[in-house]
Amino acid sequence: MPELPEVETFKRYLDKTSLKQMVTDVKVSDARILSVDHSVLKKSLINKKFESSIRHGKYLFIFLNPEYLVLHFGMTGDLEYYSKKDEEPRFSKVIFYFKNDFNLAYISTRMFGRVSIVNSVEEFVNLKKLGPDAFKMSLEDFAEALNRRTAILKNALLNQSFIAGVGNIYSDEIMFRTKLHPRTKIDGLSETKKQELYENIKYVLKFGIEHKGDLSTYPKSFLIPHRKKDEMCPICNTKIEDFELSGRHGFFCPNCQKE
């Protein structure tokens, strides 16, 4: 966390509050969050406006004309737009001061996020070897990504070079809805299952975006509210099992998602 729906929520929040605002100063509370020199960051931002924004996977790009500010939120990132009269939000790592006397805080309680400046979105995506955006991709994009892989399904969904934006929580929900075991080999999927998997990726992410990534709002028919020990499957009432693959923990129904 945050995964694609949360970052899309941040994008829409930034668009609503901060677009077209002139940056007058930048404060960096902890330079470890930066993937660019502090002086370069300030030079790129001061007296520039947040012209527009683009999201690709879990990355948010803000167009400064001609460069882009890049925000990655790690596991605990957030944004808060607030008046300069108000107290600075806790765990603010970078604060953008606007001419309108409001500020935008990039918040991170832990140091897994990153803030940087890049020349173009395309250049950054290629450098990071990111796959197609999981929410915006076409079926053709997805089929092409599948054809390049022989991985286990859970690992593939978490691999940002396969498709960008899906993380641990939403991958479990996608596999649950598609009735696929986490250890399913993706090169063995039928064309029908590939289509179903694609549709469920889109459905789960769309649902997440509509609910602003608030997991507490998910109905009991989803796996997400049952992703903990001693919970029962909402479909067949079998006990949910946890598993570990490549150091990542997840949950599945051993009856609905047979290996």
VEXDREN-2710 file (C-alpha; in Angstrom, 1 decimal):
% VEXDREN-2710
k/r/px/py/pz
1/MET/0.0/0.0/0.0
2/PRO/-0.6/2.4/-1.6
3/GLU/-1.5/0.5/-4.8
4/LEU/-3.0/1.8/-8.0
5/PRO/-6.4/2.8/-6.6
6/GLU/-4.8/4.8/-3.8
7/VAL/-2.4/6.6/-6.1
8/GLU/-5.3/7.4/-8.5
9/THR/-7.1/8.9/-5.5
10/PHE/-4.0/11.0/-4.7
11/LYS/-4.0/12.1/-8.3
12/ARG/-7.6/13.3/-8.3
13/TYR/-7.0/15.0/-4.9
14/LEU/-4.0/16.8/-6.3
15/ASP/-5.9/17.8/-9.5
16/LYS/-8.7/19.2/-7.4
17/THR/-6.5/21.2/-5.0
18/SER/-3.1/22.0/-6.5
19/LEU/-3.3/22.2/-10.3
20/LYS/-2.4/25.6/-11.8
21/GLN/-0.9/26.7/-8.5
22/MET/2.4/28.6/-8.6
23/VAL/5.2/27.1/-6.4
24/THR/7.1/29.7/-4.4
25/ASP/9.3/27.5/-2.2
26/VAL/10.0/23.9/-1.4
27/LYS/10.9/22.5/2.1
28/VAL/12.6/19.1/2.4
29/SER/12.5/17.7/5.9
30/ASP/14.4/14.5/5.1
31/ALA/16.6/14.4/2.0
32/ARG/16.7/10.6/2.1
33/ILE/13.3/10.7/0.4
34/LEU/14.8/12.4/-2.6
35/SER/16.1/10.7/-5.8
36/VAL/17.4/14.0/-7.0
37/ASP/19.7/16.7/-5.4
38/HIS/17.8/19.2/-3.2
39/SER/19.1/22.1/-5.2
40/VAL/17.9/20.6/-8.5
41/LEU/14.5/19.9/-7.0
42/LYS/14.1/23.5/-5.9
43/LYS/15.3/24.9/-9.2
44/SER/12.9/22.7/-11.1
45/LEU/9.9/23.7/-9.0
46/ILE/10.2/27.4/-7.8
47/ASN/8.2/29.8/-10.0
48/LYS/6.6/26.8/-11.8
49/LYS/3.0/25.7/-11.8
50/PHE/1.6/22.2/-11.4
51/GLU/0.3/22.2/-15.0
52/SER/-1.3/18.7/-15.2
53/SER/-0.8/15.2/-13.8
54/ILE/-0.4/11.7/-15.1
55/ARG/-0.4/8.4/-13.2
56/HIS/1.3/5.3/-14.4
57/GLY/1.0/2.3/-12.1
58/LYS/2.0/3.5/-8.6
59/TYR/3.8/6.6/-9.8
60/LEU/2.3/10.1/-10.0
61/PHE/3.8/12.5/-12.5
62/ILE/3.2/16.3/-12.3
63/PHE/4.0/18.3/-15.3
64/LEU/6.1/21.5/-14.5
65/ASN/6.8/22.4/-18.2
66/PRO/9.1/21.1/-19.4
67/GLU/10.1/18.7/-16.6
68/TYR/8.0/16.4/-14.4
69/LEU/7.9/16.0/-10.6
70/VAL/7.6/12.3/-9.8
71/LEU/6.0/11.1/-6.6
72/HIS/6.1/7.5/-5.4
73/PHE/4.3/6.7/-2.2
74/GLY/5.9/3.6/-1.0
75/MET/3.9/1.8/1.8
76/THR/2.8/4.8/3.8
77/GLY/2.7/7.8/1.5
78/ASP/-0.1/10.4/1.4
79/LEU/-0.8/14.0/0.3
80/GLU/-2.4/16.8/2.3
81/TYR/-3.4/20.3/1.0
82/TYR/-3.6/22.8/3.8
83/SER/-3.6/26.5/4.6
84/LYS/-0.3/28.1/5.7
85/LYS/-2.2/29.1/8.8
86/ASP/-2.6/25.5/9.8
87/GLU/-0.1/23.2/11.5
88/GLU/2.3/21.3/9.2
89/PRO/1.0/17.7/8.9
90/ARG/2.9/15.0/10.8
91/PHE/5.6/13.0/8.9
92/SER/5.7/15.6/6.1
93/LYS/8.9/14.9/4.2
94/VAL/8.5/17.5/1.4
95/ILE/6.2/20.6/1.4
96/PHE/5.4/22.6/-1.7
97/TYR/4.5/26.2/-0.9
98/PHE/2.0/27.8/-3.3
99/LYS/1.4/31.5/-4.1
100/ASN/-2.2/31.3/-2.9
101/ASP/-1.0/30.8/0.7
102/PHE/-1.8/27.0/0.7
103/ASN/0.7/24.2/0.8
104/LEU/0.8/20.6/-0.4
105/ALA/2.6/18.2/1.9
106/TYR/4.0/14.9/0.7
107/ILE/3.7/12.7/3.8
108/SER/5.6/9.4/4.5
109/THR/5.7/7.9/8.0
110/ARG/8.4/5.5/6.7
111/MET/11.1/6.1/4.1
112/PHE/9.9/3.8/1.3
113/GLY/8.6/6.6/-1.0
114/ARG/10.6/8.7/-3.4
115/VAL/10.4/12.2/-4.9
116/SER/12.3/13.0/-8.1
117/ILE/12.5/15.2/-11.2
118/VAL/12.5/13.6/-14.7
119/ASN/12.5/14.8/-18.3
120/SER/9.6/12.8/-19.5
121/VAL/7.1/10.1/-18.4
122/GLU/8.2/7.8/-21.2
123/GLU/11.8/8.0/-20.3
124/PHE/11.1/7.2/-16.7
125/VAL/8.8/4.3/-17.6
126/ASN/11.5/2.8/-19.8
127/LEU/14.2/3.4/-17.3
128/LYS/12.2/1.6/-14.6
129/LYS/11.1/-1.1/-17.1
130/LEU/7.5/-0.6/-16.1
131/GLY/4.8/-2.7/-17.8
132/PRO/1.5/-1.3/-19.1
133/ASP/-0.6/0.5/-16.6
134/ALA/-2.9/-2.1/-15.1
135/PHE/-6.1/0.1/-15.2
136/LYS/-5.5/1.7/-18.6
137/MET/-4.1/-1.3/-20.5
138/SER/-6.0/-2.8/-23.4
139/LEU/-6.6/-6.6/-23.7
140/GLU/-3.9/-6.6/-26.4
141/ASP/-1.4/-5.0/-24.0
142/PHE/-2.3/-7.6/-21.4
143/ALA/-2.0/-10.5/-23.8
144/GLU/1.4/-9.3/-25.0
145/ALA/2.6/-9.0/-21.3
146/LEU/1.4/-12.5/-20.7
147/ASN/3.1/-13.9/-23.7
148/ARG/6.5/-12.6/-22.4
149/ARG/6.1/-14.4/-19.0
150/THR/6.3/-18.0/-17.6
151/ALA/6.0/-16.9/-14.0
152/ILE/3.7/-18.0/-11.1
153/LEU/0.5/-15.8/-11.1
154/LYS/1.0/-14.1/-7.7
155/ASN/4.6/-13.1/-8.6
156/ALA/3.6/-11.9/-12.0
157/LEU/0.8/-9.7/-10.7
158/LEU/3.3/-8.1/-8.2
159/ASN/6.0/-7.6/-10.9
160/GLN/5.7/-4.0/-12.0
161/SER/7.5/-4.9/-15.3
162/PHE/4.6/-7.3/-16.1
163/ILE/1.8/-4.8/-15.4
164/ALA/2.2/-1.7/-13.3
165/GLY/0.0/-0.8/-10.3
166/VAL/-1.2/-4.0/-8.7
167/GLY/0.1/-4.8/-5.2
168/ASN/-0.3/-7.5/-2.6
169/ILE/-3.9/-6.8/-1.5
170/TYR/-5.5/-6.3/-4.9
171/SER/-3.6/-9.2/-6.4
172/ASP/-5.3/-11.5/-3.9
173/GLU/-8.7/-10.2/-4.7
174/ILE/-8.1/-10.5/-8.5
175/MET/-7.0/-14.2/-8.1
176/PHE/-9.9/-14.9/-5.8
177/ARG/-12.5/-13.5/-8.3
178/THR/-10.8/-15.4/-11.2
179/LYS/-10.7/-18.6/-9.1
180/LEU/-7.0/-19.1/-9.7
181/HIS/-4.5/-20.4/-7.1
182/PRO/-1.6/-18.1/-6.4
183/ARG/0.9/-20.7/-7.7
184/THR/-0.9/-21.0/-11.1
185/LYS/1.6/-20.7/-14.0
186/ILE/0.5/-18.0/-16.3
187/ASP/1.8/-19.6/-19.4
188/GLY/-0.7/-22.5/-18.8
189/LEU/-3.8/-20.3/-18.7
190/SER/-6.5/-20.9/-21.2
191/GLU/-7.7/-18.1/-23.4
192/THR/-10.9/-18.0/-21.5
193/LYS/-9.0/-17.6/-18.2
194/LYS/-6.8/-14.9/-19.6
195/GLN/-9.8/-12.9/-20.6
196/GLU/-11.4/-13.5/-17.2
197/LEU/-8.2/-12.4/-15.4
198/TYR/-8.0/-9.3/-17.5
199/GLU/-11.6/-8.4/-16.8
200/ASN/-11.1/-8.9/-13.1
201/ILE/-8.0/-6.8/-12.9
202/LYS/-10.0/-4.0/-14.4
203/TYR/-13.1/-4.6/-12.2
204/VAL/-11.1/-4.8/-8.9
205/LEU/-9.1/-1.7/-9.7
206/LYS/-12.2/0.3/-10.8
207/PHE/-14.0/-0.7/-7.6
208/GLY/-10.9/0.4/-5.6
209/ILE/-10.8/3.8/-7.4
210/GLU/-14.5/4.4/-6.9
211/HIS/-14.1/3.7/-3.2
212/LYS/-10.9/5.8/-3.0
213/GLY/-8.9/2.9/-1.8
214/ASP/-10.8/2.7/1.5
215/LEU/-10.6/-1.0/2.3
216/SER/-13.1/-0.6/5.1
217/THR/-15.9/0.0/2.6
218/TYR/-15.6/-3.3/0.8
219/PRO/-18.6/-5.6/1.0
220/LYS/-18.3/-9.0/2.6
221/SER/-18.6/-10.7/-0.8
222/PHE/-15.0/-9.6/-1.5
223/LEU/-12.0/-11.5/-0.2
224/ILE/-10.4/-8.2/1.1
225/PRO/-12.5/-8.1/4.3
226/HIS/-11.5/-11.7/5.0
227/ARG/-7.7/-11.3/4.5
228/LYS/-6.8/-12.5/8.0
229/LYS/-6.4/-15.7/10.0
230/ASP/-9.5/-17.7/11.0
231/GLU/-11.7/-16.0/8.4
232/MET/-14.1/-17.9/6.2
233/CYS/-14.5/-17.7/2.4
234/PRO/-17.5/-15.5/1.6
235/ILE/-18.4/-17.8/-1.3
236/CYS/-18.1/-21.4/0.0
237/ASN/-17.5/-20.9/3.8
238/THR/-14.1/-22.7/3.7
239/LYS/-11.4/-21.4/6.0
240/ILE/-9.2/-18.9/4.3
241/GLU/-5.5/-19.8/4.2
242/ASP/-2.5/-17.6/4.2
243/PHE/0.6/-18.3/2.1
244/GLU/4.1/-16.9/1.4
245/LEU/5.7/-16.6/-2.0
246/SER/9.0/-14.9/-2.6
247/GLY/8.8/-13.2/0.8
248/ARG/5.3/-11.8/0.2
249/HIS/2.3/-12.9/2.3
250/GLY/-1.2/-13.4/0.9
251/PHE/-4.6/-15.1/1.4
252/PHE/-6.7/-17.4/-0.7
253/CYS/-9.6/-19.9/-0.5
254/PRO/-8.2/-23.5/-1.0
255/ASN/-11.7/-24.6/-2.2
256/CYS/-12.5/-21.9/-4.7
257/GLN/-8.9/-21.5/-5.8
258/LYS/-7.7/-25.1/-6.3
259/GLU/-4.1/-25.6/-7.3
END
